Amino acid sequence: MTAPNELRLLPWSGPEGKPCYLNTDDKGGYMSRLADNIEAVQLGTAAELLEHASHTLDGNDQDAEDLRRLAEELTGALRDVLRVATSRGHLLAASDLPVY
């Protein structure tokens, strides 16, 4: 059986919000590439949302509903980025490369 730190945490959740993992040695396989692409989209979305949040917070004309919606979007993006960071951290820990 593969150790949990050798599994790749995928950038989506399964039923009931449970984490999904990939067990493969093929880093160029379909599921690995799909996960890479989704992670790239999630990171890009987070970067765009951060820029939007910065502009929004610079202005003084935002009502409570706009700020609530922004907080919800930022929370979702932060959740995605944290999952990517966790996944990549596990991949680094499982590799033979030293972590600095």
N, C-alpha and C positions, 0 to 999 in steps of 0.2 A: 504494500500500500504506500502511496505517495504521502510524504509528510505535508502538513498544512502550509508550511512556509514555502513549499515548492509549487503549490497551486497558484494560479493567477486569479486574483480577485477581478471579476468582470465589472465593467462600468454601468451595469444595470442590476436591478433587483429581481428576484424571483417572486413566486407567489407569497403573499403576506409580507412583502418587503424583506424577505430573507436574502442574504448575499448569495451570489452565484459565483462559482469557481470553474476554471478551465484546467484540466489535467492533460497537458500535451508537451511533447518535446519539440514539436514543429512550430517554431516562432513565425514561420512564414505561411502557416496554414490559414484556411478560411476564417475560422473563429478568432485566431490571433489578430489577423488583419482587420476583421470587423471591430474587435475591441479597440485596436489602435486607432481606427478611424473615428469611432464614437468618442474615445477619450480626447482626440484632437478637436472635435466639434465642441465637446463640453468645455475644454480649456479656452477655446476661442470665444464661446458664448460668455464665459465668466469674464474674460478680458473686456469684451464689449459692454457688458453690464456694469463693470467697475467704472469704465469711462462714463457711461450714462449716469451712474450714481454720483460721480464727482460733479458733473454738470448740474444735476438736479439739486444737489445739496448746496451748490454755489448760489442758486437762486433763492429768493425769499417768498416766492408766490406759490409754493406747493401746499396743498391742503392735506389733511390727515389721511384721506383715502389714497392719495398719490404716494405718500410716504409709506403707508401700510403695504401697498402693492409692491413698491420698491423693496421693502424689507423681505417680503415673501419671495421675490425673485432672487434677491441676494442670498437668502437662506438656501434655496434650491441649488444655486450655483456653487455655494460654499460646500454643500453636501457632495456635489459631484466632484469638485476639485479635491476634497478630502479623500474620497474614494479612489481617485486616480493616484494621489500621493501615497496612500496606503498600499495600493496595488504595486506601484513602482518601487516602493520601499521594500516590499516583500520580495520582489524580483531581484533587487540588489542584494538583499540578505542571502538569497538562495544561490547567487552566483559565486564564482571563485574570485571575483574582483574585490580588492579591498575597498571599503567605504570610508571616505574622508569626511 
